[in-house]
Amino acid sequence: MVGNDVVDLADPELRSGARHPRFDLRVFAPVERRVIDGAGEPNRMRWILWAAKEAAYKLARKLDPETAFAPARFVVRLDETFAGTVGHAGRELDVRVCAEGSAVHAIATDDPARRSRITSALEATDEPLQASAAVRALAIRTLARRLGIPAAELSIGSRARIPFGEVRGSARRVDLSLSHHGRFVAVACDPGGHAR
């Protein structure tokens, strides 16, 4: 299974001075706060860790629908390439973060051996107010390309607010994660994984 999150670092709400002073204490574990404090660009690192937490949370909800988002309980450990794990409730979830320009995209999986099957896409959108429609359109295009079928044969469904891809005329459900923030929309899917 897969979870993903995107962060637009250029969003005015993410500037260092725009956040509440107790945000880091509430959201990050002590080990993560040390990483932020020691980073050359602390604000950028803050949102890299946040994206990893969000991606892991979306995955954790698929594994256990009762999972609550208590950010400090999702503990991120990344190496210098932004690959690592997110520990939560006795599980270690695999996570990779790509941070290029002002886009941060995190993808989490419960099985690192399946990482090569995961397909992802990230796009800037001209209409952030229509981000929900834009991310669904990106998901359809990404799935169509990956599955080698026309986009018209695909749709996006959801169960308990967890999205999945559907192939028309088939009972097949494709594991899918959607995200949007600021100017960016992002999707990750595991065409070989089946949504629950």
N, C-alpha and C positions, 0 to 999 in steps of 0.2 A: 504494500500500500504506500501511498505518497501524500505528502502535504507540502504546500508552498506558500511563500509570502513575498511581497514586493514592497519596497520602501522608496519613496522619492525624496532623496536627500535635499533637493531644492525647495521642498515644501516649507513655507515660512514658519509653520508651527514646529518644525524640527530644529530650528536654530538653537544654539546653546542657551541663549538668554530667554527663549520663549517657553522653556519647560519649567515646571514647578520645582523648587529646590529639593523637595523630598521624593521626587520621581525615582531617582536611582536607588534610594533606600527601600522603596516599596517594590520595585520591579526586579532588581538585580541581586543575586546572591553575593556574599562577600568576595568570593573568588572572581566573579565577573566585574565587580566594582574595581578591584585591583587591576584587572586587564584594561578597563576603561581609563583609569587614572594613569596607567603606564603607557598608553598608546600615544603615538605621535599626533594623531587626530582623534582626540577623545570623543567628540560628538559623532564622528563617522563610525567609530567602533561601537558606540552605544546602539546605533541603529542596525549595525550588522548583527549584534547579539540579539536585539529585539526581533529582527526578521527570522533568525534561527529559532527563537522561542515560539513565534507565531506559527511557523511551518510545522514545528514539532507538535504544537497544540492541535492543529488541524488533523494531523496524523493520529495523535493519541485519542481524539474524539471518535475516529473511525474504529480504533481498537477497543475502546470502552466509551460508549455514549454518555456515561455518567461523569466523565472527566470535566473538571471545572478549570477555567483559566485563572490560575494563581501564578502570575509570571515568575515570581522568585523561586517557585518550586520546579521550574523548568531550567535546569542548570546547564549552561552551554560551555563546552570546552572545544576550542578551535586551535588548529596549528597555524603556522604562518601563511598557509595557502587558503585559509578559511574552511578547511575540512575538519570534521570532528564528530562529536556526539552531543546529544542533549539528554541528560539524565532526568527521568521523572518516574515516580512511583515504582522504583525498582527496575525500570527498563532503561536501556541505552538505545536511543534512536540515532541512526546515522544522519548526518547533515552536511551539506555543502553550500557555501555561500559564494556568489559571484558579485563583486562590487566593482562596477565600472562606471566612471563618470558619476552621475547623480542617481544611478539606479542600483539598488541592492536587491538581489533575488536569492532567496534561500529555498532549498529543496530538502525535505526530510523523507527518509524511508525506514521501514521497520526491518528490511533485509538488504544489507549492502551488496549481497551477491546479485540482487536484481537491479542494481543501479543502472546497468547498461541498457536495460529495457525502458527506462524512464525517458520520455520525450518531454521537452519543455520549450516554452516560447515566451518572449518578453517583447512588448511593443509600447511605444509612446502613443498616447491618444490625444487628438486635438480637442476632444470634448470631455473633460473630466466628469462633467455632470451626467454623462451617459456611460460611465465606466462599467456599470453592470452589464449593459448590452454589449459593450466593446469586448469585455473579457469572455463572454459567452461566444461571441463570433470568433474570437481568436481560438477558443477551445475547439469549436467545430472545425475550423480550418486545419488546426494542428492534428486533430484526430483523423480527419479525412486523409491528409497527407500520409500520416503514419500507417493507417490501416489500408490505404490504397483504394478507398471507396469514395463515391461522390459525397460532397458535403450535405446534399439534400437527403441522404440516407441516415443522417445523424441528428440527434437532439440531445439536449441537456435536461436531465431530470434531477430531482433531489428527494432525499428522505431524511427527516429530522434535521433539515438545513444542511445536509452534506450532499454536495453535487456528485453526479456520475454521468458518464456518457452512455447513450443508448443507440443501438443500431436498429433502425426500423425493420420490422418483420422478424425480429430475433429477440430471444429472451436475454441476450448478452448485455451485461452492464460493464462498462469500463471504468476502472478506478481513476478519479480525476480530482484535481484541486485547483481552485480559482482564487485569484487575488487581484486587488487594485488599490492604488494609493497615488494621490496627486496626478501626475501626468502619465503614469505607467499602469499597464495591465499585464498580468502574467498567468501562465497556466503550466501545470505539470500533470502528466498522466502516465499510467503504466498499462499499456494496451494488453499486456499478458495477465494483468491482475484484475480480479473481478471485485466490483464494489459490493459491499454487504447491504 
